[in-house]
Amino acid sequence: MNAQNPIKHSAYAKTAEEGLAAQEALDAGVTTSEEATAVAMQNTLLTPRFYTTDFDEMDAIDVSSVRDEWDVLINSMKADPNRGHFQKNEDWDDVDWDGMEPRLKREFIDFLISSCTAEFSGCVLYKEMKRRGANEDITTLFQLMARDEARHAGFINDALREAGIRVNLGFLTQQKKYTYFRPKFIYYATYLSEKIGYARYITIFRHLEAHPEHRFHPIFKWFREWCNDEFSHGEAFALLMKTDPKLTESFTNKLWIKFFLTAVYSTMWVRDHQRPVFHEALGVDTTWYGQEVFRKTSEISRQVFPLTLDIDHPRWRKNLDRMEAASRQIDAAKKRGGVGGMISRIGGMAKAATAFVSLYTIPSKPNQVPDSPRLQPAY
C-alpha cells in the first residue's frame, strides 16, 4: 500500500493489512464500544475463537496432487470479483436503530458482533500463515483469504457503527486468547466453518429474496457475494485435505471428522435458538432453518468427507434441544452465582455432555468421496 495514497475503504483492500489499516482510519476519533469488544473477547463454547497452529507443518503442504484444481481456484480468487463490493452504496437503506424493537436490536447486535469476530478470527489465522510461510502456493492462498475476511469484518463494523458501537479489531488481535489446534483440526473446523457459513448466508439470502418484507436491515442484500467468498474458502480447505488421503481415510480421522461435524452443527443449533426474536423478524422458523442449513452443509461436505451425519435420526432433534436447554441452564446458573449457581451450572454441563454423546453415537452415513473435490455454488 502506498502510504501517501491509502485506500479509503477495506472493500478495495488487496491485502488484509490494507483492509485493517482502512478500518483504523475510519475509527480515528471514534469511541470504542467497550461492551461490543467485551462480547467479542468472550471465550465460551458458543463464541468464535482465535486459533494458532503448527505453521511449519502447514507450510510443508505439497499441492502437486491437486495442481489443476488448485490453480483454477487461486486464479479465480486473484481475479477478485468482489473487490469494492463490501461497502455501503445506494442500496443501503437507512436503519432506525433507535426505533428498533429492543429485543430484536439486542439479538441482532449480538449476531453482528459474533459474525464480525468469526470473520476476523479467520483473517488473523490466515494472515499469520501468510506471514510465517515460505511455500508460495500456501502463502498466496492465505493472503487471499485473509484479504476477504478483513473485508467482511470491516463491513460488519460499518453496520455496527450506525448503532453507535464497533468492535476494536486491533485490540482483539493483541488481547484475545488463542486456542492451539493441530493443522488437521484447523482443516476440519475451518472447512466446516466456511461451508456452513455459505449455507447459512445463502439460505437467508434466498428466503429474503422471496420475502423482502422481512429484510429489516440492508446488510442482508450483500449475503450472496459474501457466501460465495465463504464457499471458495471452503473449496481451498477441501483441496488441502485432498493432498493427504490419511486426513479423511484413516479410522481415527473419521472419528475426528464426525466429532467436528457434531460439534459445529450442535453449536449452531444452540446459538441460533438463543436468538428467537432475530429469526422471527426474518420470518424464519429457527428449527426449520437449522435443519435446512445442515442439509445443505451435509450435501456439500460429501465432496471431501467420507461420512455425513444422520440429521433425521430420532435422537437428533431431541438431543439438540436438550443441549439448548442445558445451555440456558448454564447461563442462568452463571448469573445466579454462589454455591447454588455452581451446582446448577455443573448439572447443566453434565446434561450438555450427555446430549452431545447421544448425538455423537448416532450411526453416521458412509459417503464415497469423488476423485475431484471441486464444486460450484448451487443454491
Secondary structure, 3 states (H helix, E strand, C coil): CCCCCCCCCHHHCCCHHHHHHHHHHHCCCCCCCHHHHHHHHCCCCCCCCEEECCHHHHHCCCCHHHHHHHHHHHHHHHHCCCCCCCCCCCCCCCCCCCCCCHHHHHHHHHHHHHHHHHHHHHHHHHHHHHHHCCCHHHHHHHHHHHHHHHHHHHHHHHHHHHCCCCCCHHHHHHHCCEEECCHHHHHHHHHHHHHHHHHHHHHHHHHHHHCHHHCCCHHHHHHHHHHHHHHHHHHHHHHHHHCCCHHHHCHHHHHHHHHHHHHHHHHHHHHHHCCHHHHHHHCCCHHHHHHHHHHHHHHHHCCCCCEECCCCCHHHHHHHHHHHHHHHHHHHHHHHCHHHHHHHHHHHHHHHHHHHHHHHCCCCEECCCCCCCCCCCCC
